């Protein structure tokens, strides 16, 4: 997942997290989907923002009873992956490493999100807005056609018909693009664009195809 515009030419742990999210999206079995997104979360905690979308993507197709069973298997798979991983840390490196892993995975979240000196919505807001503008303009080639794809889908079918329709993959892609934009509110760093870019690229491909089709007509 090399994305030069987002610093993707170097080894970046966020790339592995995004690979886990995409693998989870590909899997339809709740155990596989839950396990894959848990692995993504172990690479980068920001993968948690994809969990509600990945669950909704398939639960919306089920009745209430089947949905509860699916969600139970999905959650248990994810929790099991996390539990086994931390148990392995404890067994191999001891209690100090175990507590450190717990802290740096979960405990540091509050301090990380509210750091006043980083470019974020809560921290250095001016720097955050400048950084979003600077990096956002570099990705207009994806953002603009992605927005066009969403607008055309809403215009064609209407919001009420879009969600349960055959356009469901487009809805999921849109929701993933939006949910994985949330980390940019925490840190407006260049590498954080790795989170939404795969989904913006998918939407942009639809937008470009529609534009070319319209131009031919």
Secondary structure, 3 states (H helix, E strand, C coil): CCCHHHCCCCCCHHHHHHHHHHHHHHCCCHHHHHHHHHHHHHHCHHHHHHHHHHHHHHHCCCCHHHHHHHHHHHHHHHHHHHHHHHHHHHHHHCHHHHHHHHHHHHHCHHHHHCCCCCCCCCCCHHHHHHHHHHHHHHCHHHHHHHHHHHHHHHHHHCHHHHCCCCCHHHHHHHHHHHHCCCHHHHCCCHHHHHHHHHHHHHHHHHHHHHHHHHHHC
